Amino acid sequence: MAFAPTLTPFIDSSNHLAPRVLVQFATVASGTQYINVYRVSEGRQFQVRGGVKLFAVGGAFVMDSEAPFGVTATYQAEQFNSSDVSLGFTDTTSVSLYVTDSWITQPLNPTLGVRCRVMMDSANDFARPNPGTVVFTEGATVGRVIGGRRQGLVGLQLNVRLYSTDDADTFRQMLGDYQQDYPAVLCIRTPPPLRLPRLLFASTLDPHEVISGVNVMLVYKMTVTEVLPPAPGLVIPALTRDDLDAAYATRAAMDAAYSTRIQQDSDYSKAGLAS
């Protein structure tokens, strides 16, 4: 297929990274300067975070840390030349991430993520309001609706169990701490058969950390509302040049370990080594 991406799924959680998909374009159309990468799943299209105006001379890649679980996700890219003229779309490739756990991450920082379990006493009352008014005109036996578009989930109670105090600390960091501010938007990914959207961006303005039991069960209780994700061009890289420098004694050893620059820059097994 013409310039279709190669997709590599990762279901491990090594180096503080949640399950993800590596999207690689080994070749692109002649004259391509940059690409915009898209994902379609459950009838919704998103730009892949970090895949906006992605430099693509000689190929390109992006790590998708927001790929949904248990459903098909289809990827392709739109190609542009140096004059910002579209050269058309690549062909598509599809993949599914078969993950049985739920994950919550901070969209702007993919290294802030926790594995969790959605509790049975939550995610069971779904409200998607249809704003409008029913008007009865003179002489009418039934009303006429004057309204707008259906909204997303509003006021959903979501209680999630975490597995360690470290996870609880990470969850707290997702919403900011004394040194770092993050928007109160979370990326929530759940597997079937939960009735939540497989990919849900939700805002929670007043989360409660609840500790109970002799085994110190950690639960975050939240009321969440579905919102737009942060701009897809914004992301803190999970893999940095400092990480690669920390992995190899010399620059020559680093160069010898990879046959291409893309292999080097997409080796997320080295993510976080500098810290």
Beta strands, then each sheet from edge to edge (+ up, - down):
strand 1: 6-10
strand 2: 20-25
strand 3: 34-41
strand 4: 44-47
strand 5: 54-55
strand 6: 60-64
strand 7: 72-80
strand 8: 86-89
strand 9: 93-96
strand 10: 102-106
strand 11: 109-118
strand 12: 132-135
strand 13: 144-147
strand 14: 156-162
strand 15: 185-189
strand 16: 199-203
strand 17: 208-212
strand 18: 217-226
sheet 1: 1+ 2- 6+
sheet 2: 4+ 3- 5+
sheet 3: 4+ 3- 7+ 8-
sheet 4: 4+ 3- 7+ 9-
sheet 5: 17+ 18- 14+ 11- 10+ 15- 16+
sheet 6: 12+ 13-
end
